[in-house]
Amino acid sequence: MAKVQPSLPFDNFSGRLSSGEKIVMRTRFGRTEAYAYQHPYQGPISENRKPVINAFSKAVKQCKQEMFDPERRAFWQNRYAQYNKLAKRNLAKANAQFIGTNTDKYYVSLRGFIIASLSVQIRSAE
């Protein structure tokens, strides 16, 4: 017997319903979540944040290209598998070795891992 899961037109909401809305919808790992912005910052961006924001935006663009190329994607998948193996034993050591930071953040997705690695490389090159 087949298992059927009907799809509703609003299964995959993402973003805001209107421009003034503070509730934002997103789909993560197959589940749709809603969260609200409590006190978004309205002021100018500080000079210390600008290089970090620029590096992140460059890393996101480069990540898209890396994931589109089959050879580079295979390279990153292999590197991410090694990262996961080491992260199970020592997360800080895995982040220091594969990403170049001393944080205790675990990167759940391949995309997040690639973006973190590339943004550290871009910031160190500047």
Secondary structure, 3 states (H helix, E strand, C coil): CCCCCCCCCCCCCCEECCCCCCEEEEEECCEEEEEECCCCCCCCCCCCCHHHHHHHHHHHHHHHHHHHCHHHHHHHHHHHHHHHHHHHHCHHHHHHHHCCCCCCCCCCCHHHHHHHHHHHHHHHHC
